[in-house]
Structure formats: C-alpha cells, structure tokens
Amino acid sequence: MKARMKSVFLMLAVAGMLVSCGSSDQKDDAKVRSVMTVTPINRQESTVKNFSGVVKENSTVSLSFRTPGQIKRILVKDGAHVRSGQVVAELDTKDYQLAVDAAQTQYDQFKNEVERLRKLHEGKSLSTNDFEKATSGLEQLRIQLENAQNQLSYTQLKAPVDGTIQRVNFEPSEMVSAGLPVMDLIDTRKLEVEVNIPAEVYHLLDNATEVYCMAGGARYALHKTSVLTKADANQLFKVKYALDGHLNAGLNVDVYINIGGEAGVNGLSIPAHAIFEDGGKAYVWVVRDNVVNRHEVTLSGVDSEGMAVVSSGISATDKVVKAGVKALHEGDKVTEVVPQETNVGDLL
C-alpha cells in the first residue's frame, strides 16, 4: 500500500509542477474562472465491454470411403445439414455384392461338410486332429465372409457427427481411392465464438461475471474455453468462447463482456491531476452551484487505467475539477467548460 500511495503522490507532484507555471497566488474575487470537471467512476460497479466476434466451427471432418470404387450417388449438396449416421454418398456395389455371394456360398457348403464330419467324430470314425482342421477351415471362411460383408457396407459413406456439408469434392461416376476426401463436414456439435480483445480488458477477464453474444435479436451464452496469451501485432489477445446454441459458422456477432469491480480496487477513480497536495494531505475541488469547495480525500491506490482511486471524501455524483487546480481558491466562482470536438484529449 505504501508503494501505491507513493506512486500516487509522485503523480500529484508532477501534475502540480505542470499547472503551477501559469498560476497566480493572488486571488481575484471578481474573476469567474472557467473549469473542466469530471464525474468520479465507481470501480465497484460492473461495466459492459462490447466487441465484434466470429462464429467458428470446433473442427472440420474430411469424409472418405474406406474402400475404392466408382461413385454411384451423391446424396447431399454444399451447405446441407446432416445427422450422425446419415448416408451422404454411395459406391457401385456390384463387385462387392458378388464377393459377398461367393464367400457366403463357400461358407455354407463347408459348414454342411463340417456338420457331417462332426457326426463322424462323435462316432469315433474321425480323429480329433482332422475334425479340428475342418473347424479351423470353417472359421477362416467365416472371416472371409465377414470381411466381404464389411467391404460391401463400406460402399455407403455416412456422416460421423451432426454437422453441415461445407464442400463436395466429387461427382457421381467418378472413381475414388480409399481414404480420398469426398466431402468436408463442419462439426456443429461444438461451435465457438472467437473475439480479439485489447490488453486492458484481457487483464480483467477473471472478473467477468457474464459473457454473451447477440445475433438476429437473440442472446446466446458464452463460456471461455481458451485464451492466446501472446498479443498480436495490434496488441490484441485472441479469446475463444463455447457457444450455447446453434449459429452458422462464419457469422459475425456482437460479444458483450460484463466486467465486475476491479480486483483490489475499492473506491472512486478520478484523474490524478485533479488532486493537489497541501500540508501532506490530498485534496480536490468540487463544484456546487458554480462555486468550488476544497474537499480532503483519502487515496487508496491507482486503477488499471492509471487513474487515482479515492476511498473517501467525495461521492459518485460530485463534479470534480480535473485541470488547473493550483489556480483555484476556496469559494471561487466558476463556470464549466463543455469540451469541443476539435479539442482532442481535452487539452484546452
């Protein structure tokens, strides 16, 4: 706390030197001074920050056949919504069906033979070794039949998850190899909103009490999933939020971050140059009925924007003089100056 108070008084000393150059110690009661005022900011109140965000898919899946062949049918188009398990394309099944039929015939024939040999084995007319060889051969034929059936089933391409077809890469009658991407599917189970935020908000994310986005007049809750801790060239941090609801990937949305009171900050923030020191105590000028009165204040530190934090001595509704404090005296009559658009930074 001593270090923070020392930094505040150092800021006051610098501000005092800047404003004392043109000040006069002689009070002119007849003169009405022009002043600019500021209303203190309550750092315990929450503030809502607004940024632009983009809806993005959690992942993109490339769909491909597990076996080669000629495409018979494409059952979806670009942009189509599909469900998990839905058939989206098919290969020509003729050759694969023939392989299944042949394997089935061999299996059935040998199965009947094994049943005949089983009776011989039970009647002690066939050795155990010969019978085991027969049953082993039947198992091999069963595996061949199952493999042929699997190859036939692979001629149907199914969506592994709910999603949206982003792009179809082939047309019917084209030949494809196993593993070659036939179409791309956007996984819509987990959509994210990506937003770039400035450093001053990035450091307050832990104090966020609510984050949501607006699209088409509807409100969607957001939950932080990841933060890129390195700023980009524009000093912005990339933050990703999980989206509760469904929106189209690529859609621009308005993101709102409700920031609670700053951690470690308790009081009202005012510009540091609005405070002046007298006898080791801190004061500000408060304007009421066009007259300034000196108020002693207690300082509690500096906020994230470099403003002095006052814990007592003023209220959130007071009008505090923010410039030229050294030129004022108790009871001076003043008039408030309205900032002009051409007065960049309120320097005049």
C-alpha positions in Angstrom: 0.0 0.0 0.0 2.9 2.4 0.8 4.3 1.8 -2.6 1.0 2.5 -4.3 0.5 5.7 -2.2 4.0 6.9 -3.1 3.2 6.4 -6.8 0.0 8.5 -6.4 1.8 11.4 -4.7 4.5 11.3 -7.3 1.8 11.7 -10.0 0.4 14.6 -8.0 3.8 16.3 -7.7 4.3 16.1 -11.5 0.8 17.4 -12.1 1.4 20.2 -9.6 4.6 21.4 -11.4 2.7 21.4 -14.8 -0.1 23.6 -13.6 1.8 25.9 -11.3 3.7 27.6 -14.2 0.8 29.8 -15.1 -0.9 30.1 -11.7 -1.1 33.2 -9.5 -1.0 33.3 -5.8 -3.2 36.5 -5.8 -6.9 35.8 -5.6 -9.1 37.8 -7.9 -12.6 37.6 -6.4 -14.2 39.4 -9.3 -13.0 36.9 -11.9 -15.1 33.9 -12.8 -12.8 31.1 -13.8 -13.6 28.5 -16.4 -13.0 24.9 -15.4 -13.5 21.5 -16.7 -15.0 18.9 -14.4 -15.2 15.1 -14.3 -17.6 12.7 -12.5 -15.8 10.0 -10.5 -16.0 6.4 -11.8 -17.2 3.8 -9.3 -14.8 1.0 -9.7 -17.0 -1.4 -7.7 -19.7 -1.1 -10.4 -19.7 -3.5 -13.3 -19.1 -2.3 -16.8 -20.1 -4.0 -20.1 -17.5 -4.1 -22.9 -18.6 -4.7 -26.4 -16.5 -6.4 -29.2 -17.1 -8.0 -32.6 -16.7 -11.8 -32.7 -17.0 -14.5 -35.4 -18.7 -17.9 -35.0 -16.4 -20.7 -35.9 -16.7 -24.5 -36.1 -14.9 -26.6 -33.5 -13.5 -28.8 -36.2 -13.9 -29.8 -39.9 -14.0 -33.5 -40.8 -13.0 -34.9 -44.2 -15.3 -37.7 -45.2 -13.9 -40.5 -47.3 -14.8 -44.1 -48.3 -12.9 -46.9 -46.6 -12.8 -48.9 -49.9 -12.1 -47.9 -53.5 -14.8 -47.8 -56.2 -17.0 -45.8 -58.6 -19.3 -43.2 -57.0 -22.9 -44.2 -57.7 -24.7 -41.4 -55.9 -24.0 -38.2 -54.0 -27.0 -37.6 -51.7 -26.1 -34.1 -50.3 -25.1 -30.7 -51.6 -22.9 -27.9 -50.3 -24.5 -26.4 -47.2 -26.7 -29.3 -46.4 -27.4 -30.1 -42.7 -26.8 -33.8 -41.8 -27.3 -36.0 -38.8 -24.9 -38.5 -37.4 -25.2 -41.8 -39.3 -26.9 -40.3 -42.3 -25.8 -41.7 -45.7 -24.3 -38.9 -47.8 -22.8 -40.9 -50.7 -22.7 -44.4 -52.2 -20.3 -46.5 -54.4 -21.4 -49.0 -57.0 -21.9 -52.3 -55.1 -21.9 -54.9 -57.9 -18.4 -56.2 -57.4 -18.7 -56.1 -53.6 -22.0 -57.9 -53.7 -20.6 -60.7 -55.9 -17.7 -61.1 -53.4 -20.2 -61.5 -50.6 -22.3 -64.0 -52.5 -19.2 -66.1 -53.4 -18.0 -66.1 -49.8 -21.4 -66.9 -48.5 -21.7 -69.9 -50.8 -18.3 -71.3 -49.8 -19.1 -70.8 -46.1 -22.5 -72.6 -46.4 -21.0 -75.5 -48.3 -18.2 -76.1 -45.9 -20.4 -75.6 -42.9 -22.5 -78.5 -44.1 -19.4 -80.6 -44.6 -18.2 -79.8 -41.0 -21.6 -80.9 -39.7 -21.1 -84.3 -41.5 -17.6 -84.6 -40.1 -18.9 -83.7 -36.6 -21.1 -86.8 -36.6 -18.2 -88.9 -37.8 -16.0 -87.5 -35.0 -18.7 -88.2 -32.4 -18.9 -91.8 -33.7 -15.1 -92.2 -33.4 -14.8 -92.5 -37.1 -12.8 -89.3 -37.5 -9.8 -88.3 -35.5 -9.9 -85.2 -33.3 -7.0 -83.7 -35.3 -8.8 -84.0 -38.6 -12.0 -82.5 -37.1 -10.1 -79.5 -35.7 -8.6 -78.9 -39.1 -12.1 -78.8 -40.6 -13.5 -76.4 -37.9 -10.4 -74.2 -38.4 -11.1 -74.1 -42.1 -14.7 -73.1 -41.5 -13.6 -70.3 -39.2 -11.3 -68.9 -42.0 -14.2 -68.9 -44.4 -16.4 -67.1 -41.8 -13.8 -64.4 -41.5 -13.6 -64.1 -45.3 -17.4 -63.8 -45.5 -17.4 -61.1 -42.7 -14.7 -59.2 -44.5 -16.6 -59.2 -47.8 -19.7 -58.0 -45.9 -17.7 -55.2 -44.3 -16.4 -54.2 -47.7 -20.0 -54.1 -49.0 -21.1 -51.9 -46.1 -18.1 -49.5 -46.7 -19.7 -48.6 -50.0 -22.0 -46.3 -48.0 -20.4 -43.1 -46.8 -22.1 -41.9 -43.5 -21.8 -38.7 -41.5 -19.9 -39.5 -38.3 -21.4 -36.5 -36.4 -24.1 -33.9 -36.8 -22.9 -31.1 -39.0 -23.1 -29.1 -42.2 -21.6 -30.1 -45.5 -19.0 -27.5 -46.4 -17.9 -28.8 -49.8 -18.5 -31.8 -52.0 -15.3 -32.7 -54.0 -16.6 -35.3 -56.4 -19.5 -36.1 -58.8 -21.3 -39.4 -59.5 -19.5 -41.9 -61.8 -16.0 -40.7 -60.7 -13.6 -43.2 -59.4 -12.2 -42.7 -55.9 -9.5 -44.4 -53.8 -9.9 -45.4 -50.2 -9.2 -42.5 -47.9 -9.6 -39.8 -50.5 -11.7 -36.9 -49.1 -15.1 -37.0 -50.9 -16.6 -34.1 -48.9 -15.8 -31.8 -45.9 -18.2 -31.7 -42.9 -18.3 -28.9 -40.4 -18.8 -30.3 -36.9 -21.7 -28.2 -35.5 -21.8 -30.1 -32.1 -19.5 -27.5 -30.6 -19.5 -24.1 -32.1 -17.1 -21.4 -30.8 -17.1 -17.6 -30.9 -13.7 -16.1 -31.5 -13.0 -12.5 -30.4 -10.0 -10.2 -30.2 -9.8 -8.0 -27.1 -7.4 -5.3 -26.0 -4.9 -5.7 -23.2 -6.9 -3.6 -20.7 -9.8 -5.9 -20.9 -7.7 -9.1 -21.2 -6.3 -8.4 -17.7 -9.8 -8.2 -16.3 -11.3 -11.4 -17.8 -11.1 -13.2 -14.5 -13.5 -10.5 -13.1 -16.1 -11.2 -15.9 -19.4 -12.0 -14.4 -21.2 -12.8 -17.7 -20.3 -13.2 -21.3 -22.8 -13.5 -24.1 -23.3 -12.6 -27.8 -26.2 -11.2 -29.8 -27.2 -12.4 -33.3 -30.5 -11.8 -35.1 -32.0 -10.3 -31.9 -31.3 -13.5 -29.9 -29.0 -13.8 -27.0 -26.6 -16.7 -26.6 -24.5 -17.5 -23.5 -20.7 -17.9 -24.0 -18.2 -19.8 -21.8 -14.5 -19.2 -22.1 -12.5 -22.2 -23.5 -9.1 -20.8 -24.4 -7.0 -17.7 -24.4 -4.0 -17.0 -26.6 -1.6 -15.4 -24.0 0.5 -13.7 -26.7 -0.8 -10.5 -28.2 -0.8 -10.0 -32.0 0.8 -7.1 -33.9 -2.2 -4.9 -32.9 -1.8 -5.7 -29.2 -5.0 -7.8 -29.2 -5.5 -11.1 -27.5 -7.5 -13.9 -29.1 -10.1 -15.5 -26.8 -12.4 -18.4 -27.7 -15.8 -19.0 -26.1 -18.0 -22.1 -26.4 -21.4 -21.2 -27.8 -24.7 -22.3 -26.1 -26.9 -22.7 -29.1 -26.6 -23.0 -32.9 -25.5 -20.3 -35.3 -24.0 -20.6 -38.8 -20.2 -20.8 -38.8 -18.7 -17.6 -40.2 -21.4 -15.3 -38.8 -20.4 -12.1 -37.2 -21.8 -11.5 -33.8 -21.7 -8.8 -31.1 -19.9 -10.1 -27.9 -20.6 -8.5 -24.5 -18.3 -9.0 -21.5 -19.7 -7.9 -18.2 -16.7 -6.9 -16.1 -17.2 -6.7 -12.3 -15.4 -4.4 -10.0 -11.6 -4.4 -10.4 -9.8 -6.8 -8.1 -8.0 -4.9 -5.3 -9.7 -1.6 -6.2 -12.3 -0.1 -3.9 -13.5 3.4 -4.4 -13.9 6.2 -7.0 -11.5 6.9 -9.8 -10.6 10.4 -10.9 -7.7 11.8 -13.0 -4.5 12.1 -10.9 -4.0 15.7 -12.0 -7.4 16.6 -10.3 -5.7 16.0 -6.9 -3.4 18.5 -5.2 -1.4 18.3 -2.0 -1.4 20.7 0.9 0.4 20.1 4.2 0.9 16.4 3.4 -2.8 15.8 2.7 -4.6 15.3 -0.6 -7.5 17.5 -1.8 -9.8 18.0 -4.8 -12.0 20.9 -5.8 -15.7 20.1 -6.0 -18.1 22.4 -8.0 -21.5 23.1 -6.5 -23.8 25.9 -7.6 -20.9 27.3 -9.7 -18.7 27.6 -6.6 -15.6 25.5 -5.8 -15.0 24.0 -2.4 -12.0 22.1 -1.2 -12.5 18.5 -0.1 -9.9 16.4 1.6 -9.8 12.9 0.1 -8.2 9.6 1.1 -6.3 7.8 -1.6 -6.2 4.0 -1.9 -4.1 3.5 -5.0 -4.1 3.6 -8.8 -6.5 1.7 -11.1 -5.7 -0.2 -14.3 -6.1 3.0 -16.4 -3.6 5.0 -14.3 -6.3 7.0 -12.5 -6.2 7.8 -8.8 -8.6 5.8 -6.6 -10.3 7.8 -3.8 -11.8 5.8 -0.9 -13.4 8.7 0.9 -14.0 12.5 0.7 -16.2 12.6 -2.5 -19.3 10.9 -3.9 -20.0 9.4 -7.3 -22.3 12.4 -8.1 -19.8 15.1 -7.4 -18.3 17.3 -10.1 -14.5 17.4 -9.6 -12.3 19.9 -11.3 -9.8 18.0 -13.4 -7.4 20.7 -14.6 -6.0 24.0 -13.3 -6.4 23.1 -9.6 -3.5 25.2 -8.4 -5.2 28.4 -9.8 -8.3 28.0 -7.7 -9.2 29.2 -4.2 -11.9 28.3 -1.7 -15.2 29.9 -2.8 -14.1 30.9 -6.3 -16.9 31.3 -8.7 -16.5 29.2 -11.8 -18.2 28.3 -15.0 -18.0 24.8 -16.5 -16.4 24.5 -20.0 -18.0 22.0 -22.4 -15.3 20.0 -24.3 -15.2 20.8 -28.0 -14.9 18.2 -30.8 -11.8 19.9 -32.0 -10.2 19.9 -28.6 -8.6 16.5 -28.9 -7.8 15.0 -25.5 -9.5 17.9 -23.6 -6.1 19.7 -23.6 -7.6 23.2 -23.8 
